[in-house]
Amino acid sequence: MSGKLPVVSGQDAVRAFQRLGYEVVRQRGSHIRLRHPIDPARQPLTVPDHRTLKPGLLRRLIRDAQIEVDEFHKLLGGKS
């Protein structure tokens, strides 16, 4: 993956993944579960609703969504 990881909250990450086509299917406590309804090859994502996501977790979520860091930046819409 290329590019520097942004510092984002769990809510920002959920909004970015929703722009990618993911839908929120449930929330249990502070963990939000997302699933891609059209492409079953994309893994379901579990995003914690925290103020900031740790870099390793964010990188893992981006990898599981099968996108690059640069594309994630674009999905954030200038927020980083």
Secondary structure, DSSP 8 states (H G I E B T S, - for coil): --S------HHHHHHHHHHTT-EEEEEETTEEEEE-SS-TTS--EEEE--SS--HHHHHHHHHHTT--HHHHHHHHTS--
